[in-house]
Amino acid sequence: MDEEPLSEWAERRDARIGRLRAVLIAPREGPQGAHLNPDAPRTVERWNGHTWEPYAFAADLAEAKRILYPEGRVLPPPAPGPVRQPLAPGKGRHRKP
């Protein structure tokens, strides 16, 4: 059987229950990054296993972050990526003149 057991899938699904996210109350055209309108009001939504439901309201991004990350907890910085090698001298096919 190539399918995973239902119990493993249910554990993964249940691990996401209670997750919070902040969404602009009056979004513009399509989704946007949170940093684009830091002063705009937001609703904090909670995942209940089937749909996102309203959990709290925030006046701006800073207040939403205080709700999402209590106790001053912040996300860890991203891991450093690979080091880029400098370009070799000369004119390659795809380099700008």
Sequence and secondary structure as in RCSB ss.txt:
>XXXX:A:sequence
MDEEPLSEWAERRDARIGRLRAVLIAPREGPQGAHLNPDAPRTVERWNGHTWEPYAFAADLAEAKRILYPEGRVL
PPPAPGPVRQPLAPGKGRHRKP
>XXXX:A:secstr
  S  HHHHHHHHHHTTT EEEEESS  SS   GGG TTS EEEEEE SSSEEEEEEESSHHHHHHHHSGGG   
             SS  TTS  
